[in-house]
Amino acid sequence: MLSRKRVHLVGIGGSGMSGLATVLLAKGATVSGSDLRESAHTIGLRRAGVRIDIGGHDPRRIHSELDGVIVSSAIDERNAEIAAAQAQDIPVVRRLEAVAGLLQGHRSIGIAGTHGKTTTAAMTSTILERCQRSPSYLIGAHCPGLGGNARVGRGEWFVAEIDESDGLLVSVRTDVSVLTNVGRDHLHTYADLQSIRDVFAEYVGNSAHTVLAIDDPHVRTIAAEHPEALTVGLRDDAQLRAENLRFDRFRTTFDLVHQDCRIDRVVLPAPGEHNVRNALCALGAAVIAGVDLTEAARALANFVLPHRRFELLEENGVTVVDDYAHLPEEIEATLEAVRAGWPERRILTVFQPHRYSRTQAMGDEFGKAFALADAVIVTPIYPACEAPIPSVTSQIVVDAVKRETSADIHATDDASAAIELLKSSILPGDFIISFGAGDVWRVTERLASFLIAGQFCVA
């Protein structure tokens, strides 16, 4: 356990690392950190008393008084601060290993899956908080409805988002494991989809209780090996399921059914079938944690989506939304939610491909993902610290969208060009949404400011 110790976090500004720093600080640790760039996370931590150095990583920040160094999964093993810690025999652990250590002091709920982890963890934490359980939580994005991305509560339960990017999730033991879905991603870690499924199966096998979202075929396969698991979904054979779904813009309603018994009509302030599945996972976890199902369902009416998860930036005759989706399945699901909630709207999308390696491996799969869009603007790839790969550009995505859809497709050289293109294209009633895990939010944020300033008049 790193509580009440002196720890240094390399890459402290990331959403997961900053949350971990918050929890460690609350548990009495003395925390320091470093990151390449200033961010809202580093500013907030500095105000809380954390010493943070911004700029290139420097081995002089590592000293013998440290009890441990925690490293983001995005940090290369050759990092100078890691090397300095190893030279001084200071323990170095990856972020998820540190999270696993923190969970040992609590009853825990771990949320895993290729998509939907952050939203499901936020929903689970919201239910427990609204039902007076005072949970601790560690979530991969700022959650306005919870007041942040991490907290140490007074209750026994700790909700944690369990990331699969580096394969370390198999070392995490939770009382309740939740698996939302299984898809292709992080192909720098995994050889293929089967390898990814095997790791998720091992993770859920380490838990005392399991919630499995069986609408996903790969999760359904895992469920066949866990007959004791609580299954959730829209399928008729799910033990906890949703029926009679209705979509109205940012709100979804559905009947909650448990073991063929109708429980309640749920009001969920989030759009789309994918968020209904996330809600079912959260409800399943809450029930296993001892919350009354009706009480849990009603608590969801107070849910607020995390930052950059279908985040409304402007609604003034033109709707502007930013979303973190950066994988084909995520984009497709979100566009289905837009089409269901805003059926008559013209949908304009801005997509920033994330990582050269991901674009190389999956670029062709983005074509069908944009089938429901009327227009697609593709910006250059966001590298996320990766070196360029020869011949790998966002043109791979542009060509895929051209092949697979009838959408009006544009490639731009930078964010400013994307903004100007949108400004010249806006029509009253348009729904504009940005997709990507990088900084594409700057495009829709600036567009929203343009609309708020009244420079575009809706007829």
Summary of the structure (lengths in Angstrom):
residues: 459
radius of gyration: 21.9
end to end distance: 60.5
largest distance: 67.3
contacts: 1677
relative contact order: 0.09
helix: 36%
strand: 25%
